């Protein structure tokens, strides 16, 4: 199974958030949306989900370790 990752440090943020997460496409997408809503005050919309989906990258083994 191909794993994806997303790293908050790749997004513009005043908070300096450094959260990174990896897993299957859908698990990372769902977790990233929850994080964007709860930690950064975004609204869970189809547009936010598409934006986050477009930011998912292929995980490089050992990169998040």
Steps between C-alpha positions, in 0.01 A plus 500: 500500500629846413518731797457875479616774733429863572703742707358819650840667462429509123201730558509869581413536869545759771498226763815325378320165507738209441259205489568234236293188438510201268276212403249403233353776283164504676636471855748783451239714326249451782761564771636807321150647464429443869832666585434795267160555661595451866850649505482764227135607498417396143152388402455140377389563141538306176743772388721451808500122444601543136773745593640261761468201265711691247772554762543131589839365397639150458665396824873434483575205732671622816439869422262555794697287746 
